[in-house]
């Protein structure tokens, strides 16, 4: 299979063609075209016309496009889930869950189109203005540049594209190089659903060429999901743009007085290691009240032992390969660094270089200077910490440079309110791991975890600006 570029609705070839392999089996999945300098210039030169077409699309057409995409995901969801599992080694159970979430994202956008609101304000606040009114509505700020990661190759793309359809932003998508096939399949469906061809470009590009897109004043919105280092670097390039940066973190969960220790341990173990921990809100830090430590650790180890490791196309699998060799080597090095620095292994990993599988790891007493203590692991790793009082637990969570989401297990309404008030995160999840995300809610972080919010309605606000008529 050969996958060309999509530029302003046209399929375009390139001299730069690279193979794409299944991370688990090593099977050749496709050969994908990468953008050259001329392709970047072509995309940028098309944006003025593209934005005009996207912005003037009637409401009923935008509704129809999203409704057709809802029916597309219903009809082809099984095949798309298998493609995700093959492309990024996401276990099929989680790939299917991603498809179901994609349906929610699409249907939320479809319903939002019909309920968009403006304001009518009095204009006669001074005698000279008697008889005047102010009409305010939201309009698209301009073309969107969306850069997406590999780990949710369907739903995270939709979280950027759907608000653009609702608002009327021309779309340029640069998917992760590990996961272009799902993005291109979605692009074909979007064109077939009636989106203006000129207002859609999808292309793979090396970092230097992608930076030319980020620098271009032709884009007025940049929505990026990925690592903090890359995100904050792009912020410096994205002059005169609205920014939505979702940059992950090292999510913590507090186990204070859970309804059930065993149920909490089971949920947290899966949330730490599902999809080999390659989720921006996977559990990385587990904070357990001292009195619960022994019981929790026993239940946690039992839960980890029940997790299935192997072929992502097997529906019983929980974790499989890391996405690529670079990630596998990085995680190995970080784990060794922690061990040499004095960290204690409570659950020890094994390594399978052939298919880049690392089994679940649990450590305590991490050296404060180690990468695993300071950075997002993006790996099947978690750290266990013990605390004595609730205020200490909150302080430990807040000590992180990141602040995406946190979870808290407690039966106390007062402690839940205290956590909600004091935790420096974008979201707090009650009696569940922080890995839980609803696609209708505002989602994003504080501190090093980013800027702005996703969720269809909330991203729509980011992609638009108010425009007023005084009459």
N, C-alpha and C positions, 0 to 999 in steps of 0.2 A: 504494500500500500504506500502511495506517495501522497503527502499532504502539502499542497501549495499554500501560499499566503493569500489572505483576503484583504484587498485594498479597495476601499470605496465600493464595496459590493462586487468586485471583480476578482476572480481567482487568477493569481499571478505566480509565475515560476521564478526560481532563483538559481544562481550558479552555486550557492552555498546550501548543500543538502546534507543532513546529518541523521544517523540512525537513532531510533528510539526503542529501548529494550524493556521488557518486563522485569521489574526489579527482583522478583523472586525466582523466576525460572530462567532468566537470561534470554528468553525468546525475543526475536526481532519482531516488533509490532508494526513499525512503519518507518518510512524515511520522511523527514519534515524539512521544509524549506525555511531558511533563515533570511531575514531582511538584509539587503545591501543598502548602501548610501542612497542610491536612486529611489529605492522603495520608501525610505523615510521622507525624502523630498516629495514624493508623490502623495503620501498620506497627508503631509502638512499642507500642500497646495490645494487639497480637496476639501479642507475643513470649512471654509467660508460657505460654500454652497451646501455642504452637508448640514451645517448647523441651521441654516435657513429652512431646509426641508424638515428637519426634526422638530424645530420650534413651531412650525405652522401646521403640524399634523393635527387634524380634528380630534376631539375627545373621543368620539365614537370609534374612530380608527384605532386609537391607542388602546381602548378597551378591547376591541376585537383582536388586536395582536396578542394581548396578554391572555385573553380567553382561549385563543388557539394554542398558545404555548402550554396552558394548563391541560388542555386535551392531549397535546403532544406528550407531555410527561406521563400522563395516565396511560397512554397507549404504548410508549416505548421505555417505560421506567425499568423494566427487568433487564433489557439489553444495555441500557445506560449504566446500570449498577455493575454489570459484568465488565463493561469497558473500564469503569473507574477501578475495579479490583485488579484488572490486568495492567492498567497504565501506571498506577501508583502503589500497588500492593496493599491497598486498603482491604481488610477482611470484608467479605461479601455482606455479612450481617450489618456492618457499618456503612458500606456503600449503599445498601438498600435503605437504611435510615436516612442517608443524605438525600436520596431521591425523594423520599417522603417529605423531608424538610423543604426541598426545592418546590414541591407542590404548594406548600404553605406560603413560601416566598412569592411565587407567581400569583396565587389567588389573592394574596394580600395586596399586591400591586394592582391587580385587575379591579378589586373592589375600591381601592383608594382613588382611582381615576374618576369615578362617579361621585365622589364626595369631597373633592377639592373645594376649599372655601377661600373667600377673600373677606374684605371688610368695607363697610360704608361708615364713614366718620363724619361728624358735623364739621362744616367748614366755617360756620358763622360765629366764631368765638370772639370776633371783634365787629363793631358796627359796620366798618367798611367792607366786611366780607359777608354781609347778610345775603341769604339766598344761595350760598355756595355749599357744596358737599365734597367730600374726598372719597374716591373709590380706590381701594388698594387690592392688588392681586399679586401672586408670585409668578415670576417668569424665569426661564432657564438662564443661568449666568453665561452659558456658552458650552463649547465642546468639552467632553469628558475624556480624560486619559485614565484608564483603569489598569492596575498592575496587580496580578493575583498570584497566590502561592499554589503549591502542588497538593496540599493536604485535603482541601475540599474543592476539587476541580470543577464541580457543577454549582454547588450552592453558594460558595463565596463569589463566584463569577456573577451569579444571579443577583446577589446582594449589591452589586455595583451596576449591573445592566438594567434591572427592573426599575429602580428609581429614575434612571435616565429615560426610560420609555414613558414613565408617568409624567416627568417634567418636560421632556422635549430636548434632551441633550444629545448631540451627535456623539457616537461611541467609537473610541479606539481602545482595543483590549490587547494587552501584552500578557498572555498567560505564562505560567512557569514553564521552563523548558522541559521539565519532567512530565508535564501534563497538558500537552496541547490538543490531544485528540478529542477529549470531552468538550473542550471549549469550542473547537471547530464544529463539532456535531451540534452544539447549541446554536452556533452562528448560522448554520444552514437552516435550522428550524426557525430562527428569528426572521431570516429573509423570506422563507416560505410563508410565514405568518403575516407578512405585509409590511415589515419595517422598511423604510426607504433605503435602498441599497447603498446610495452615496453616503449615508450616515452610519455605516458600519465597516470598520477595519479590524482585522485580527491578525497579529503577526508575532512571530518569535524574533527576538533581536538580542544580540550581545550587549553587555552593559553600556559600552561607549555609545552605541547607536541609540539605545533606549534613553540614555541621558539627553540626547538631542530632542527627543520628544518631550521630556520633562522640562527642558529649558525653553521650549517654544512658547511664545506668547499667544499662539493660536489656540492653546488649551487654556480654559479658565477654571477647570476643576481637575485636581489630581486625587484619585482615591487609590491608596496603596495598602495592601496587607502583606506583611512579611517581617523580616528581622528588624530589631530596633536600630542596629548599626546602619543598615541600608535606608530605612525610613527617615531617620534624622539627617542622613546625608542628602537624600532627595529633597528634604525641606529647604535646604540651602540653595538648591538649583531652581526650585519652583517659584520663581518671582511672579508676583501679581496673580496668584491663583488662590482659590479656596482649596483647603487641604483636609482630607480625611485620612488619618494614619492609624491603622490598627496593627500594633507592633508586638502583641503577645506579652508574655511575662513568665513568672515562676509561681503559679497559683498556689495558694495555701488553703487548707481546710482545718478548722478548729473542732476537735472532738471533746466537748465539755461535759454534757449530760445527754447523750443520744437516747432516743426512744428504745433502740436496740443496738448494743455494741456489735453484734455479729452482722446485722444488716448494714450498719454504717461501715464496718470494715470491708464487707463484700463490695459495696458500691464504690468506696474509695479505691480499693485495689483495681477494679476494672477501670475507673477513671484515671488512674495513674498510668496504666499500661496499655489501654486500648489503642489500636493502631500504632503500637510501639512508642507511645507517648508523643507522637507527632501531631499534637493538637495544642493550639496556643493557650487553652485553658485546662490542659491536663493537669492533674494534681502532681505538684512537685514537692510541696512542703506539707507534712502532716504534723499538726500540733495536738498532742494528746495530754489531757490532764493527768497528773502524776498518779492519782489513785486508779486510773483506768489502764495504765500502761501495759501491765502483764496480760490482762484479758484481751485488750485490743490487739496486741502483737500476735498472740496465739491465733485469734480469729483472722487476722490479716494474712498470716502465713497460710492458713487453711484456704483462704480465698484465692491467694496467688497460685497455690498448687492446683486449683481447679481450672485455671485459665488455660485455654488451648492455644498452642503455638504451631504455626506451619503455613500451609498453602492458603493464600488469601481467597481462593475460589471455593474453599471448603466452608460451609455456612457455620460450622462449629468453631472456627478459628477466631481468636481474639486479637492476636498480634502476629505479625509476620516480619518481612524484611524492612530494614531502614531504606530510605528512598534511593540512596546511592553510596558509592564507595567512600566518597569524601565524608559523608555523615557517619558511616560506620567507623572510620579511622578516628574521627574527632571524638566520638563517644568513648571508644576504647581509651584514648589518651586522657580524657577528662576523668574517667573512672580510675585509671591508674594513678593520676595525679592526686586524687582524693585519698586513695589507699596509702600512698607513700607519705602523704601529709598527716596520717594518723586517723583517718575516718574508720569507723567500725562497720563491717558488713553484717547486716542482719539477715539479708537474703543475697546470696552471691550470684553473679551472672555467669553464663556460659556464652561462648562466642562461636558462631558458624560463619567463617569468612566466605564460604562458597555462595551462600545466598544472603549474606549480610544480616543474619538474625542475631540479636542479643536478647537473652532472656531477662525477665524482670530483676531489678536490683533495688534493694532497700538499704540505706546507710543511716548512721547517726554520727554525731560529733564531727561534722564536716569542718575542715579548716576554713576559716573565714575568707582566706585569700584564694581559695580554689575556684575554678570556673563553675563547678556545680553549685557552689554557694552563692555566686554572684550573678550567674547568667541563666537564661532560659535553656534548659537541657535539651528539649525536643528529642527525647529518648525514653526508653522504658526504665526510668529511674525515679525514685522518690527518696526524700529525706524524712526521718522521724525525729521530732523534737518533743521534749517533755517540759511542761510548765506547771507551776504551782497555783497561780491564781489567774482569773480571767483578764485582768488588766495587762498582765505579763504577756498573755497570748496575743492580745491586740497589738501590743508593742512589737512583738516578734513579726507579726504579719506586716506591720507598717515599716519595719526596718528595711524592706526590700526597695530597690530603686524602681520597681515596677508596681503597677496597680490596675490590673485588668478586672479580675473577679476573685472573690473569696467565698468559701463555704463555711457554715457554722452549724454544728449539731448541738442543739440545746432545747430543753423543754421550757425554758424560762423566757417569757415575753419581755421582761425587763432587760435581760442580757442580749436578746436579739435586737432590741431597740438601741442598746448601747453600742453594739457592734455596727449597726447600720449608721449610727451617727459618727463613730470614731474611725472606722476602717477607711483607709485611703485607697479606695478602689472604685471602679466604675459600676460594679454590681455586687450585691451580696445574695447568696443562695442559702435558703434555710433548710436544714435537715436533708441536705443533698450535697454532693461534691460541686465545686465551682465549674465543673465541666458542662453543666447544664446551661443551654442557651435556647431561648425561644426566639423564633425568627420575626415575631411581631414587636419585640421590645427594643428600646434603645440599647445599643451594645457598643461599648468602647471603653477605653481606660484613661487613667490619669498618670501623672509622673512619666516614667519612661515607656509606658504602654501606649502612648499615642495621643491623637487629637481628633475631636469630632466624634460622631456617633453613626453607626450603621443601624439596620432595621429599616424597612422600606420607607415608612413615613418620615423617619428621622433623617435618612440620607436624602430624601426628596427636599427637605429644608436646606440641607447643605448644598445641594445642586442648584438651588434657586435663590432669588433675591426679590424683595418687594419692589413693585413699581406702582406709582400713584398717579391718579388723574384728579386734578382739582377743577371742579366745574360749578 
